């Protein structure tokens, strides 16, 4: 097994974290003592550790994908709830983009109106 290294008298399982998970885990490498000086026993323990760490990494990767899809679906549902229609990007390519530019300008003015209202409320005396 490629992930075994010996430091001093003991063997360690030492492996680089997949790049896509480094930010989520916060470490570039995963290292754990196999608590043995026997290479034969270290190999057996390393197989178990390897299986567990790969299952853990797989679950993190799948959670990230599902989390992203869930957030996207929540955003689409929220937009529908407040009166907007979701249009997939493939459909947008065939449409006149001017209507979306107008829509974006409308959102900017709504945001500015909300900011003015917030400023008035914060300076008002009750």
HURA-V285375 format. One record per residue. N is the residue number from 0. RES is the residue in one letter. BURIAL is # if it has 9 or more other C-alpha atoms within 8 Angstrom, else .. Layout:
N | RES | BURIAL
N | RES | BURIAL
This chain:
0 | X | .
1 | X | .
2 | X | .
3 | X | #
4 | X | .
5 | X | .
6 | X | .
7 | X | .
8 | X | .
9 | X | #
10 | X | #
11 | X | #
12 | X | #
13 | X | #
14 | X | .
15 | X | .
16 | X | #
17 | X | .
18 | X | .
19 | X | .
20 | X | #
21 | X | #
22 | X | .
23 | X | .
24 | X | .
25 | X | .
26 | X | .
27 | X | #
28 | X | .
29 | X | #
30 | X | .
31 | X | .
32 | X | .
33 | X | #
34 | X | .
35 | X | #
36 | X | .
37 | X | .
38 | X | .
39 | X | .
40 | X | .
41 | X | #
42 | X | #
43 | X | .
44 | X | #
45 | X | #
46 | X | #
47 | X | .
48 | X | #
49 | X | .
50 | X | .
51 | X | .
52 | X | .
53 | X | .
54 | X | .
55 | X | .
56 | X | #
57 | X | .
58 | X | .
59 | X | #
60 | X | #
61 | X | .
62 | X | .
63 | X | .
64 | X | .
65 | X | .
66 | X | .
67 | X | .
68 | X | .
69 | X | .
70 | X | .
71 | X | .
72 | X | .
73 | X | .
74 | X | .
75 | X | #
76 | X | .
77 | X | .
78 | X | #
79 | X | #
80 | X | .
81 | X | .
82 | X | .
83 | X | .
84 | X | .
85 | X | .
86 | X | .
87 | X | .
88 | X | .
89 | X | .
90 | X | .
91 | X | #
92 | X | .
93 | X | .
94 | X | .
95 | X | .
96 | X | .
97 | X | .
98 | X | .
99 | X | .
100 | X | .
101 | X | .
102 | X | .
103 | X | .
104 | X | .
105 | X | .
106 | X | .
107 | X | .
108 | X | .
109 | X | .
110 | X | .
111 | X | .
112 | X | .
113 | X | .
114 | X | .
115 | X | .
116 | X | .
117 | X | .
118 | X | .
119 | X | .
120 | X | .
121 | X | .
122 | X | .
123 | X | .
124 | X | .
125 | X | .
